[in-house]
Amino acid sequence: MHSFTSETAQPSDDAMETEHACTVGDARDMTTLASDSVDLVVTSPPYPMIEMWDETFASLNPAIGDALDAGDGERAFSLMHDELAAVWTELSRVVRPGGIVCCNVGDATRTLDGSFSQYPNHARVTADMRELGFRPLPDVLWRKPTNKANKFMGSGMLPTNAYVTLEHEYVLVFRKGTETRPFEPGADRRYESAYFWEERNDWFSDVWTDLTGTMQDRHVDDAVRSRSAAFPFALPYRLVNMYSVYGDTVLDPFWGTGTTTLAAMLAGRDSRGYELDAGFAAAFDDRLDDLPARSRALVDERLDRHRAFVERCRAEGDTLGYEAEHYDFPVRTKQERRIRLYDVTDVEGTAEGYRVAYDPR
């Protein structure tokens, strides 16, 4: 583990710290997490019936490999989801009442025993989560282009045996239980965690077409990424800001390359992870070498986007309604007035994982 150095000699009175850890182990038994200790889950599990995950699922249950060898796709699909359901059962224990689970998953297409079929992973995950008492909330479709010049499947230009190419995935959103999460009236950490009005309008759309993987691609080794189903950094960062507040704990039971933890670090939340492959955890240090600089760039980007929004409004004769308490610009709504973004100033390796320090911008 690297030893990381501080960029600030003295923290401000409003400084903040977060803690992060990843357990190398099986998320079907998250014994290191107490019941009702997680505020938000952001994860992307292995996708059943995608060939790159066959070996992983078969190692958990040899009957899966037998079903695949026999060309029995329906049985393999069901058995794979049984293994994922064991993780969802653990989530029903560790997520607090009113907590949110965001699961990024894609459907699969596959030919087995001469028969082509789509396997609806999103529908099976939803059914399993409902069975455990999680309430589905509106989900998100996001486009994940294949970037192939020849994208059609089946017979190409001849009816009726051509198939649509899957270029979207789902962010399934669930709440534990029937009640929304309670907060004390006027809670500082909730109001400081507000997002801008224009961010809300983009983020809470049910179709996302603007996600990119630049931050992730620059820091994840190709050999490591090839063994993961890593999503672009913008996806977990957005979800962490949408569904948690400063001081919350974010969990990823399928940690992979640690993108959810990276998002939690840059958003000022604690995080926990579980990962079967010890190599992922060992590679994560390399993603933290320039974390303070990346944090400043991310905060700059959000603030600059809002300032550009303010200028567009002014050009149209709209002065907005309120003044931000911590910044030199107006905001659209009363709920945005206390918004406050934090810069990472220090990353320190600990016995459990990492400690991150912040100063308010």
C-alpha positions as CSV (number, residue, x, y, z in Angstrom):
1,M,0.0,0.0,0.0
2,H,1.3,3.4,-0.9
3,S,2.0,6.1,1.7
4,F,0.2,9.2,0.6
5,T,1.2,12.7,1.6
6,S,-0.9,15.7,2.6
7,E,-1.1,18.8,0.4
8,T,-2.3,21.1,3.2
9,A,-0.3,21.8,6.4
10,Q,-3.3,22.8,8.5
11,P,-6.9,21.7,7.9
12,S,-9.6,24.3,8.1
13,D,-12.2,24.3,10.9
14,D,-14.7,22.8,8.4
15,A,-12.4,20.0,7.3
16,M,-13.9,16.5,6.8
17,E,-12.6,13.0,6.8
18,T,-13.8,9.8,5.2
19,E,-12.8,6.1,5.6
20,H,-12.7,3.4,3.0
21,A,-12.1,-0.4,3.1
22,C,-12.4,-3.3,0.8
23,T,-12.6,-6.9,2.2
24,V,-11.2,-9.6,0.0
25,G,-14.0,-12.1,0.5
26,D,-17.4,-13.4,-0.5
27,A,-20.2,-10.8,-0.5
28,R,-22.7,-13.6,0.1
29,D,-21.5,-13.4,3.7
30,M,-20.6,-9.8,4.7
31,T,-19.8,-10.6,8.3
32,T,-17.6,-7.5,8.7
33,L,-20.7,-5.2,8.2
34,A,-23.2,-4.6,11.0
35,S,-26.9,-4.8,10.3
36,D,-28.5,-1.5,9.1
37,S,-25.0,0.1,8.7
38,V,-25.1,0.9,4.9
39,D,-26.8,4.0,3.6
40,L,-26.4,3.4,-0.2
41,V,-25.3,0.5,-2.4
42,V,-23.9,1.2,-5.9
43,T,-22.8,-1.9,-7.7
44,S,-22.5,-3.8,-11.0
45,P,-22.6,-7.6,-10.5
46,P,-21.3,-10.2,-12.9
47,Y,-24.0,-10.5,-15.6
48,P,-25.5,-14.0,-15.9
49,M,-25.2,-15.6,-19.3
50,I,-22.3,-13.3,-20.4
51,E,-19.5,-15.8,-21.3
52,M,-16.8,-13.9,-19.5
53,W,-18.5,-14.7,-16.2
54,D,-19.2,-18.4,-16.9
55,E,-16.1,-19.6,-15.0
56,T,-16.8,-17.3,-12.0
57,F,-20.4,-18.6,-11.7
58,A,-19.4,-22.2,-12.2
59,S,-16.8,-21.9,-9.4
60,L,-19.6,-20.9,-7.1
61,N,-21.9,-23.8,-8.2
62,P,-20.6,-26.6,-10.4
63,A,-24.2,-27.3,-11.5
64,I,-24.0,-24.0,-13.5
65,G,-21.2,-25.4,-15.6
66,D,-23.1,-28.6,-16.1
67,A,-26.1,-26.7,-17.4
68,L,-24.0,-24.7,-19.8
69,D,-22.3,-27.8,-21.1
70,A,-25.7,-29.4,-21.7
71,G,-27.0,-26.3,-23.6
72,D,-29.6,-25.7,-20.9
73,G,-29.6,-21.9,-20.9
74,E,-32.7,-21.4,-18.8
75,R,-31.4,-23.6,-16.0
76,A,-27.9,-21.9,-16.1
77,F,-29.6,-18.5,-16.0
78,S,-31.7,-19.4,-13.0
79,L,-28.8,-20.9,-11.1
80,M,-26.5,-17.9,-11.7
81,H,-29.2,-15.6,-10.4
82,D,-29.6,-17.8,-7.3
83,E,-25.9,-17.0,-6.5
84,L,-26.5,-13.3,-6.9
85,A,-29.7,-13.6,-4.8
86,A,-27.5,-14.7,-1.9
87,V,-25.8,-11.3,-2.1
88,W,-29.1,-9.5,-2.3
89,T,-30.2,-11.3,0.9
90,E,-27.2,-9.9,2.7
91,L,-28.1,-6.4,1.4
92,S,-31.5,-6.8,3.1
93,R,-29.6,-7.2,6.4
94,V,-26.9,-4.5,6.1
95,V,-28.8,-1.7,4.3
96,R,-30.6,0.6,6.7
97,P,-34.3,1.1,6.5
98,G,-35.0,3.7,3.8
99,G,-31.6,3.1,2.3
100,I,-31.1,2.9,-1.4
101,V,-29.7,0.2,-3.7
102,C,-28.5,1.0,-7.2
103,C,-27.7,-2.0,-9.3
104,N,-26.2,-1.5,-12.8
105,V,-26.9,-4.6,-14.9
106,G,-27.3,-5.5,-18.6
107,D,-29.3,-8.2,-20.2
108,A,-27.5,-10.9,-22.2
109,T,-27.9,-12.6,-25.6
110,R,-26.5,-16.0,-26.3
111,T,-26.8,-19.0,-28.5
112,L,-26.9,-22.4,-26.7
113,D,-27.7,-25.7,-28.3
114,G,-28.4,-23.9,-31.6
115,S,-31.0,-21.5,-30.1
116,F,-30.5,-17.8,-29.8
117,S,-32.2,-16.0,-26.8
118,Q,-32.1,-12.9,-24.7
119,Y,-31.7,-13.4,-21.0
120,P,-33.5,-10.6,-19.0
121,N,-31.1,-10.0,-16.1
122,H,-32.7,-6.8,-15.1
123,A,-36.1,-8.5,-14.7
124,R,-34.8,-11.3,-12.6
125,V,-32.8,-9.0,-10.3
126,T,-35.9,-6.9,-9.8
127,A,-38.0,-9.9,-9.0
128,D,-35.5,-11.1,-6.4
129,M,-35.1,-7.7,-4.8
130,R,-38.9,-7.4,-4.5
131,E,-39.1,-10.8,-2.9
132,L,-36.7,-9.5,-0.2
133,G,-38.8,-6.4,0.6
134,F,-37.0,-3.8,-1.5
135,R,-39.3,-1.4,-3.3
136,P,-38.4,-0.6,-6.9
137,L,-38.1,3.1,-7.8
138,P,-37.9,4.5,-11.3
139,D,-34.9,3.1,-13.1
140,V,-32.4,4.5,-15.6
141,L,-31.4,3.4,-19.0
142,W,-28.0,4.4,-20.1
143,R,-26.5,3.8,-23.5
144,K,-23.3,1.8,-23.8
145,P,-22.4,1.7,-27.5
146,T,-20.6,-1.3,-28.9
147,N,-18.6,0.9,-31.2
148,K,-18.7,-1.8,-33.9
149,A,-19.0,-0.9,-37.5
150,N,-21.0,-4.1,-38.1
151,K,-23.4,-4.1,-35.2
152,F,-26.4,-6.1,-36.5
153,M,-27.1,-9.7,-35.3
154,G,-28.7,-12.5,-37.1
155,S,-29.3,-12.5,-40.8
156,G,-28.4,-8.8,-41.4
157,M,-30.5,-7.3,-44.2
158,L,-33.0,-10.2,-44.6
159,P,-36.2,-10.4,-42.6
160,T,-37.1,-11.9,-40.2
161,N,-34.1,-13.2,-38.4
162,A,-32.0,-10.1,-37.6
163,Y,-31.8,-8.9,-34.0
164,V,-31.5,-5.6,-32.3
165,T,-28.0,-5.0,-30.9
166,L,-28.1,-4.4,-27.1
167,E,-26.5,-1.0,-26.5
168,H,-28.1,-0.1,-23.2
169,E,-27.9,-1.2,-19.6
170,Y,-30.1,-0.5,-16.6
171,V,-29.5,1.2,-13.3
172,L,-32.1,-0.5,-11.1
173,V,-33.0,1.6,-8.1
174,F,-34.6,0.1,-4.9
175,R,-35.5,1.4,-1.5
176,K,-35.3,-0.9,1.6
177,G,-38.8,-0.9,3.0
178,T,-41.8,1.4,2.5
179,E,-40.6,4.5,4.3
180,T,-38.3,7.2,3.1
181,R,-35.1,7.8,5.1
182,P,-35.6,10.3,8.0
183,F,-33.4,13.3,8.5
184,E,-33.4,15.8,11.4
185,P,-34.9,19.1,10.4
186,G,-32.4,21.4,8.7
187,A,-29.6,18.8,8.8
188,D,-26.4,20.6,7.7
189,R,-24.9,17.5,6.0
190,R,-28.0,17.0,3.9
191,Y,-28.3,20.6,2.8
192,E,-24.5,20.9,2.1
193,S,-24.9,17.7,0.0
194,A,-27.5,19.4,-2.3
195,Y,-27.0,19.3,-6.1
196,F,-27.6,22.2,-8.4
197,W,-31.0,22.6,-10.0
198,E,-29.6,22.0,-13.5
199,E,-27.7,18.9,-12.3
200,R,-31.0,17.5,-10.9
201,N,-32.7,18.0,-14.3
202,D,-29.9,15.9,-16.0
203,W,-29.3,13.3,-13.4
204,F,-32.9,12.5,-12.7
205,S,-33.8,11.8,-16.3
206,D,-34.7,8.2,-17.0
207,V,-32.3,8.0,-20.0
208,W,-28.6,8.9,-19.8
209,T,-26.6,9.3,-23.0
210,D,-23.8,11.5,-21.7
211,L,-21.7,9.1,-19.6
212,T,-18.0,8.7,-20.5
213,G,-15.2,6.6,-19.0
214,T,-12.3,9.0,-19.3
215,M,-11.3,9.0,-15.6
216,Q,-11.5,5.3,-15.3
217,D,-9.7,4.5,-18.5
218,R,-6.8,6.6,-17.6
219,H,-6.1,4.8,-14.3
220,V,-7.2,1.1,-14.7
221,D,-4.7,-1.4,-16.2
222,D,-6.1,-3.2,-19.2
223,A,-5.3,-6.6,-17.7
224,V,-7.3,-5.7,-14.6
225,R,-10.2,-4.2,-16.5
226,S,-10.5,-7.3,-18.7
227,R,-11.5,-9.3,-15.6
228,S,-14.2,-6.8,-14.4
229,A,-17.5,-5.3,-15.5
230,A,-16.4,-1.8,-14.5
231,F,-18.7,1.0,-15.3
232,P,-17.6,4.6,-16.2
233,F,-16.7,6.7,-13.2
234,A,-19.4,9.3,-14.0
235,L,-22.1,6.7,-13.2
236,P,-21.3,5.9,-9.6
237,Y,-20.3,9.5,-8.9
238,R,-23.7,10.7,-10.1
239,L,-25.6,8.0,-8.1
240,V,-23.6,8.7,-4.9
241,N,-24.5,12.4,-5.2
242,M,-28.1,11.6,-6.0
243,Y,-28.8,9.1,-3.2
244,S,-26.5,9.9,-0.3
245,V,-25.2,12.7,1.9
246,Y,-21.9,13.6,3.5
247,G,-21.1,11.2,6.3
248,D,-23.0,8.3,4.6
249,T,-21.5,4.8,4.0
250,V,-21.6,3.5,0.4
251,L,-21.2,-0.2,-0.3
252,D,-20.2,-2.1,-3.4
253,P,-20.4,-5.9,-2.9
254,F,-18.9,-6.5,-6.3
255,W,-16.0,-4.0,-5.9
256,G,-14.0,-4.9,-9.0
257,T,-11.6,-2.0,-9.9
258,G,-12.9,0.1,-7.1
259,T,-14.8,2.7,-9.1
260,T,-17.6,3.0,-6.6
261,T,-15.0,3.6,-3.8
262,L,-13.2,6.2,-6.0
263,A,-16.6,8.0,-6.5
264,A,-17.3,7.9,-2.8
265,M,-13.9,9.4,-2.0
266,L,-14.4,12.2,-4.5
267,A,-17.9,12.8,-3.3
268,G,-17.0,12.9,0.4
269,R,-18.7,9.7,1.6
270,D,-17.3,6.6,3.5
271,S,-17.2,3.4,1.5
272,R,-17.0,-0.4,1.9
273,G,-16.4,-3.1,-0.6
274,Y,-16.2,-6.8,-1.1
275,E,-14.1,-8.5,-3.8
276,L,-13.1,-12.1,-4.5
277,D,-10.0,-11.2,-6.5
278,A,-7.2,-9.9,-4.3
279,G,-5.5,-8.5,-7.4
280,F,-8.1,-5.8,-7.8
281,A,-7.5,-4.4,-4.3
282,A,-3.7,-4.4,-4.9
283,A,-4.1,-2.4,-8.1
284,F,-6.3,0.2,-6.5
285,D,-3.5,2.2,-5.0
286,D,-2.4,3.4,-8.5
287,R,-5.8,5.1,-8.9
288,L,-5.1,7.4,-5.9
289,D,-1.7,8.9,-6.8
290,D,-3.2,12.2,-8.1
291,L,-6.5,12.1,-6.2
292,P,-6.3,15.7,-4.8
293,A,-5.7,17.1,-8.3
294,R,-8.5,15.1,-9.7
295,S,-10.8,16.2,-6.9
296,R,-10.0,19.9,-7.6
297,A,-10.7,19.4,-11.3
298,L,-14.0,17.7,-10.5
299,V,-15.1,20.5,-8.2
300,D,-13.9,23.1,-10.7
301,E,-16.0,21.4,-13.3
302,R,-19.2,21.4,-11.3
303,L,-18.8,25.0,-10.2
304,D,-17.9,26.2,-13.6
305,R,-20.9,24.5,-15.1
306,H,-23.1,26.2,-12.7
307,R,-21.5,29.6,-13.3
308,A,-22.1,29.0,-17.1
309,F,-25.7,28.2,-16.3
310,V,-26.1,31.4,-14.3
311,E,-24.7,33.4,-17.2
312,R,-27.1,31.8,-19.6
313,C,-30.0,32.7,-17.3
314,R,-28.9,36.3,-16.9
315,A,-28.6,36.6,-20.7
316,E,-32.3,35.6,-20.8
317,G,-33.3,38.1,-18.1
318,D,-33.5,35.4,-15.4
319,T,-31.7,36.4,-12.2
320,L,-32.5,33.2,-10.3
321,G,-34.0,33.4,-6.9
322,Y,-31.4,32.9,-4.1
323,E,-27.8,33.6,-3.2
324,A,-25.5,30.7,-2.3
325,E,-24.1,31.0,1.2
326,H,-20.7,29.6,0.4
327,Y,-20.1,30.9,-3.2
328,D,-20.3,34.1,-5.2
329,F,-23.3,33.1,-7.4
330,P,-27.0,32.7,-7.2
331,V,-29.0,29.4,-7.3
332,R,-32.4,28.5,-8.5
333,T,-34.0,27.1,-5.4
334,K,-34.0,27.6,-1.6
335,Q,-32.7,24.1,-1.1
336,E,-29.5,24.9,-3.0
337,R,-28.4,27.8,-0.8
338,R,-26.2,25.8,1.5
339,I,-24.6,23.6,-1.1
340,R,-20.9,23.0,-0.4
341,L,-18.3,21.1,-2.3
342,Y,-15.1,19.6,-0.8
343,D,-11.6,19.2,-2.2
344,V,-9.5,16.1,-1.3
345,T,-6.3,17.3,0.5
346,D,-4.8,14.1,1.8
347,V,-5.1,10.3,1.2
348,E,-3.5,8.1,3.8
349,G,-3.2,4.3,3.8
350,T,-4.5,2.7,7.0
351,A,-4.6,-0.9,8.4
352,E,-8.1,-1.2,7.2
353,G,-7.8,0.7,3.9
354,Y,-7.7,4.4,3.4
355,R,-8.5,7.7,5.2
356,V,-9.2,10.7,3.0
357,A,-9.2,14.4,4.3
358,Y,-11.0,17.3,2.7
359,D,-11.3,21.0,2.9
360,P,-14.4,22.9,1.8
361,R,-14.0,24.9,-1.5
